[in-house]
Amino acid sequence: MNRIAESELIINSRGAVYHLNLRPEELASTIITVGDPDRVAAVSKHFDHIESQFQHREFITHTGTIGSKRLSVVSTGIGTDNIDIVFNELDALVNIDFESRTIKPTLTPLTIIRFGTSGSLQADIPVDSFVASTHGLGIDNLLNFYRQKNNEEENYLLREFVAHTQLDNKHASPYIAAASTSVLKHFVTGFHQGITVTSPGFYGPQGRVLRLGLANPDLIDRFTGFRYGNHRITNFEMETSAMYGLGRLLGHNSLSLNAIVANRITKEFSKDGGAAVENLIIKALATIVENNI
């Protein structure tokens, strides 16, 4: 078995993986990810017991229990670049032996569920509602740095998406990955479901105009109008496609849940986004615990 060099997997002086500052025993097998570091405490306040808390840079982790269910909540910060760090290090914690620096012969799958915020791209998905993403469709290019393979449906979706949106290589080489169906099936009642587009930025890449003009001013309308069979684009944000792509490649079960705080079609913004996120946290945690996800 090949040894992973110190420059490739950085382990700090307390035996923890570098960015997350976690040792393997400090991580639960069910993990909630949040973008905002302050949202970690907003989730863990619902735990019956918090056993550990760690922080390095924007990466904060609380591990604890609700009843007999052990959970970790980890902040990722914003963007797929941070998801690349978090997912690779979460995987390393369970699937790489830190002593020998070799991949373990038996791999452990994690369940990773994002509690996030997002903008709706459909008029009938209002602010303060929830979306469970069936697919993450990335225009951020991260997964193009990894070897990946799509199934037939995903290939069709990608071809139709590129043809409909007229995205060219100047902007992105889109990629797509599906949610874990074993987790997604528990988030039907009270959730809209659809494709989430993941953008590499918040302003221009999501069609916002402040002082700068857009290279593709019709892109958001093309997202909204995209249809393939029963599939449509419901929302967009900045993390889901990387979660789904890396999760699948690494053998983990991933799902992205989002509270809708803006509707880009009706031009509305939630009057109390914090309440929307809190409602999502309560609903999702109850579902996780009741179904032992």
C-alpha positions as CSV (number, residue, x, y, z in Angstrom):
1,M,0.0,0.0,0.0
2,N,1.4,3.4,-1.0
3,R,2.3,5.8,1.8
4,I,0.7,9.2,1.6
5,A,3.4,11.9,2.0
6,E,3.4,14.6,4.7
7,S,3.0,17.3,2.0
8,E,-0.2,15.6,0.7
9,L,-2.0,14.9,3.9
10,I,-1.1,17.4,6.6
11,I,-1.5,16.2,10.2
12,N,-0.9,18.7,13.0
13,S,0.9,18.3,16.3
14,R,-2.1,16.9,18.1
15,G,-2.6,14.2,15.4
16,A,-5.5,16.0,13.8
17,V,-6.1,16.7,10.1
18,Y,-4.9,20.2,9.3
19,H,-7.8,22.3,8.2
20,L,-10.6,20.8,10.2
21,N,-8.3,20.2,13.3
22,L,-10.1,16.9,14.0
23,R,-8.9,13.5,15.0
24,P,-10.8,10.4,13.8
25,E,-12.5,9.7,17.1
26,E,-13.8,13.3,17.2
27,L,-16.1,12.8,14.2
28,A,-19.5,11.2,14.0
29,S,-20.6,9.1,11.0
30,T,-23.5,11.4,10.4
31,I,-22.3,14.9,9.6
32,I,-24.2,18.2,9.0
33,T,-22.4,20.8,7.0
34,V,-23.2,24.5,7.2
35,G,-21.6,27.4,5.4
36,D,-21.7,30.0,8.1
37,P,-19.5,29.2,11.1
38,D,-22.1,30.8,13.4
39,R,-24.6,28.3,12.2
40,V,-22.7,25.5,13.9
41,A,-24.0,26.6,17.3
42,A,-27.4,27.2,15.9
43,V,-27.5,23.5,15.1
44,S,-25.7,22.1,18.1
45,K,-27.9,24.0,20.6
46,H,-30.5,21.3,19.7
47,F,-28.1,18.5,20.8
48,D,-28.8,16.9,24.2
49,H,-25.1,16.7,24.8
50,I,-22.0,18.3,23.2
51,E,-18.9,16.1,23.7
52,S,-16.3,18.2,21.8
53,Q,-15.8,21.5,20.0
54,F,-12.9,22.4,17.7
55,Q,-12.0,25.3,15.5
56,H,-9.4,26.2,12.9
57,R,-9.9,29.2,10.6
58,E,-13.5,29.1,9.4
59,F,-13.9,25.4,10.1
60,I,-15.8,24.8,13.4
61,T,-16.9,21.4,14.5
62,H,-19.3,20.4,17.3
63,T,-19.9,16.7,17.9
64,G,-22.6,15.5,20.2
65,T,-25.8,13.5,20.6
66,I,-29.5,13.8,20.3
67,G,-30.9,10.8,22.2
68,S,-28.6,7.9,21.1
69,K,-27.9,9.5,17.7
70,R,-24.3,10.8,17.4
71,L,-23.8,13.8,15.1
72,S,-21.1,16.2,14.0
73,V,-21.9,19.7,12.6
74,V,-19.1,21.2,10.6
75,S,-18.8,24.7,9.0
76,T,-17.4,24.8,5.5
77,G,-17.3,28.5,4.7
78,I,-18.6,29.5,1.3
79,G,-17.8,27.9,-2.1
80,T,-16.8,24.7,-3.7
81,D,-13.1,25.3,-3.0
82,N,-13.9,24.9,0.7
83,I,-16.0,21.9,0.0
84,D,-13.0,20.3,-1.7
85,I,-11.0,20.8,1.6
86,V,-13.8,19.6,3.9
87,F,-14.9,16.5,2.0
88,N,-11.4,15.3,1.4
89,E,-10.5,15.7,5.1
90,L,-13.7,14.2,6.3
91,D,-12.9,11.2,4.2
92,A,-9.3,11.0,5.4
93,L,-10.5,10.9,9.0
94,V,-12.4,7.7,8.4
95,N,-10.6,6.0,5.5
96,I,-6.9,6.8,6.0
97,D,-4.8,5.3,8.8
98,F,-3.0,8.4,10.2
99,E,-0.2,6.3,11.7
100,S,0.8,4.4,8.6
101,R,-0.5,7.1,6.2
102,T,-2.1,4.4,4.0
103,I,-5.7,3.9,2.8
104,K,-7.6,1.5,5.0
105,P,-8.5,-1.9,3.4
106,T,-12.1,-1.5,4.5
107,L,-13.7,1.9,3.7
108,T,-16.3,3.6,5.8
109,P,-19.2,5.6,4.2
110,L,-20.3,8.8,5.9
111,T,-23.7,10.5,5.7
112,I,-23.2,14.2,5.0
113,I,-26.2,16.6,4.9
114,R,-25.9,20.3,4.2
115,F,-28.2,22.8,5.9
116,G,-27.9,25.9,3.7
117,T,-29.5,28.9,2.3
118,S,-30.3,29.5,-1.4
119,G,-32.1,31.5,-4.0
120,S,-35.1,30.1,-5.8
121,L,-35.2,30.2,-9.6
122,Q,-38.9,29.3,-9.9
123,A,-41.9,31.6,-9.0
124,D,-43.7,28.7,-7.3
125,I,-40.9,28.1,-4.8
126,P,-41.4,30.9,-2.4
127,V,-39.1,32.5,0.2
128,D,-39.0,30.6,3.5
129,S,-39.7,27.3,1.8
130,F,-37.3,24.3,1.7
131,V,-35.5,22.5,-1.2
132,A,-34.0,19.1,-1.2
133,S,-31.6,18.9,-4.2
134,T,-32.0,15.9,-6.4
135,H,-28.9,16.8,-8.4
136,G,-26.0,19.3,-8.1
137,L,-25.1,20.8,-11.4
138,G,-21.8,22.6,-11.2
139,I,-20.7,25.5,-13.3
140,D,-17.7,26.1,-11.0
141,N,-15.3,23.5,-12.6
142,L,-14.1,21.8,-9.4
143,L,-15.1,18.3,-10.3
144,N,-13.3,18.6,-13.7
145,F,-10.1,18.2,-11.7
146,Y,-11.1,14.7,-10.7
147,R,-11.8,11.5,-12.7
148,Q,-15.5,11.1,-12.8
149,K,-18.1,9.1,-14.6
150,N,-21.8,9.9,-15.2
151,N,-24.7,7.6,-15.7
152,E,-26.9,7.8,-18.8
153,E,-29.5,10.1,-17.3
154,E,-26.8,12.5,-16.0
155,N,-25.2,12.6,-19.4
156,Y,-28.5,13.4,-21.1
157,L,-29.2,16.1,-18.5
158,L,-25.8,17.7,-19.0
159,R,-26.1,17.7,-22.8
160,E,-29.6,19.3,-22.6
161,F,-28.5,21.8,-20.1
162,V,-25.5,23.0,-22.1
163,A,-27.6,23.2,-25.3
164,H,-30.4,25.1,-23.5
165,T,-28.2,27.6,-21.6
166,Q,-25.6,27.9,-24.4
167,L,-22.8,27.9,-21.9
168,D,-19.4,27.5,-23.6
169,N,-16.0,26.7,-22.4
170,K,-15.3,30.4,-21.8
171,H,-17.6,30.2,-18.8
172,A,-17.5,26.7,-17.6
173,S,-17.5,23.0,-18.4
174,P,-20.6,21.9,-16.4
175,Y,-20.7,18.7,-14.5
176,I,-23.5,16.9,-12.6
177,A,-24.0,14.4,-9.8
178,A,-27.1,13.1,-8.1
179,A,-28.0,13.1,-4.4
180,S,-27.9,9.9,-2.4
181,T,-31.4,8.4,-2.9
182,S,-31.2,6.5,0.4
183,V,-31.1,9.9,2.2
184,L,-33.2,12.0,-0.2
185,K,-36.2,9.7,0.2
186,H,-36.7,10.9,3.8
187,F,-37.0,14.5,2.7
188,V,-40.1,14.6,0.6
189,T,-42.9,16.0,2.7
190,G,-42.4,19.7,3.2
191,F,-39.6,19.9,0.6
192,H,-39.5,21.0,-3.0
193,Q,-37.2,18.8,-5.0
194,G,-35.2,19.6,-8.1
195,I,-31.8,20.4,-9.6
196,T,-29.6,22.9,-7.8
197,V,-27.1,24.8,-9.9
198,T,-23.8,25.6,-8.1
199,S,-22.1,28.8,-9.1
200,P,-18.5,30.0,-8.6
201,G,-19.6,33.3,-7.2
202,F,-22.5,35.3,-5.7
203,Y,-22.7,38.3,-8.0
204,G,-21.9,37.9,-11.7
205,P,-22.0,34.1,-11.7
206,Q,-25.5,34.3,-10.3
207,G,-26.7,37.1,-12.6
208,R,-26.6,40.0,-10.2
209,V,-25.8,43.4,-11.6
210,L,-24.3,46.1,-9.4
211,R,-21.7,48.1,-11.3
212,L,-20.4,45.4,-13.7
213,G,-22.2,44.2,-16.8
214,L,-22.7,40.5,-17.5
215,A,-21.2,38.4,-20.3
216,N,-24.3,36.3,-20.4
217,P,-27.2,38.4,-19.3
218,D,-29.9,35.8,-20.2
219,L,-28.3,33.0,-18.2
220,I,-30.6,33.1,-15.2
221,D,-33.7,33.1,-17.5
222,R,-32.3,30.1,-19.3
223,F,-31.8,28.3,-15.9
224,T,-35.4,29.0,-15.0
225,G,-36.7,27.7,-18.3
226,F,-34.7,24.5,-18.4
227,R,-36.7,21.3,-18.5
228,Y,-35.8,17.7,-19.1
229,G,-38.6,15.2,-18.5
230,N,-39.7,15.8,-14.9
231,H,-36.4,17.7,-14.0
232,R,-36.1,21.4,-13.7
233,I,-33.7,23.8,-11.9
234,T,-35.2,24.9,-8.6
235,N,-32.5,27.0,-7.1
236,F,-28.8,27.9,-7.0
237,E,-26.1,28.5,-4.5
238,M,-22.3,27.8,-4.1
239,E,-21.7,24.3,-2.6
240,T,-24.0,21.5,-3.6
241,S,-22.5,20.2,-6.9
242,A,-19.1,19.7,-5.2
243,M,-20.8,17.9,-2.3
244,Y,-22.5,15.5,-4.6
245,G,-19.6,15.0,-6.9
246,L,-17.0,14.4,-4.2
247,G,-19.4,12.4,-2.1
248,R,-20.1,10.0,-4.9
249,L,-16.4,9.6,-5.9
250,L,-15.4,9.0,-2.2
251,G,-18.4,6.6,-1.5
252,H,-20.3,8.8,0.9
253,N,-24.0,9.6,1.1
254,S,-24.7,13.3,0.4
255,L,-27.8,15.5,0.5
256,S,-28.2,19.2,0.3
257,L,-31.1,20.9,2.0
258,N,-31.7,24.6,1.6
259,A,-33.9,27.3,3.1
260,I,-35.0,29.6,0.3
261,V,-34.2,33.2,1.4
262,A,-34.5,34.9,-2.0
263,N,-36.7,34.4,-5.0
264,R,-34.9,35.7,-8.1
265,I,-38.0,35.5,-10.2
266,T,-40.4,37.5,-8.0
267,K,-37.5,39.6,-6.6
268,E,-38.4,38.8,-3.0
269,F,-36.1,38.4,-0.1
270,S,-37.1,36.7,3.2
271,K,-38.2,39.0,5.9
272,D,-36.7,36.7,8.5
273,G,-34.1,34.4,7.0
274,G,-32.9,33.4,10.4
275,A,-36.3,32.0,11.2
276,A,-36.4,30.1,7.9
277,V,-33.0,28.5,8.7
278,E,-34.1,27.7,12.2
279,N,-37.2,26.0,10.9
280,L,-35.1,24.0,8.5
281,I,-32.7,22.9,11.3
282,I,-35.6,21.7,13.5
283,K,-37.3,19.8,10.7
284,A,-34.2,18.2,9.3
285,L,-32.8,17.2,12.7
286,A,-36.1,15.5,13.6
287,T,-36.0,13.6,10.3
288,I,-32.4,12.5,10.8
289,V,-33.1,11.3,14.4
290,E,-36.4,9.6,13.7
291,N,-35.1,7.7,10.7
292,N,-31.6,7.1,12.2
293,I,-30.0,8.5,9.1
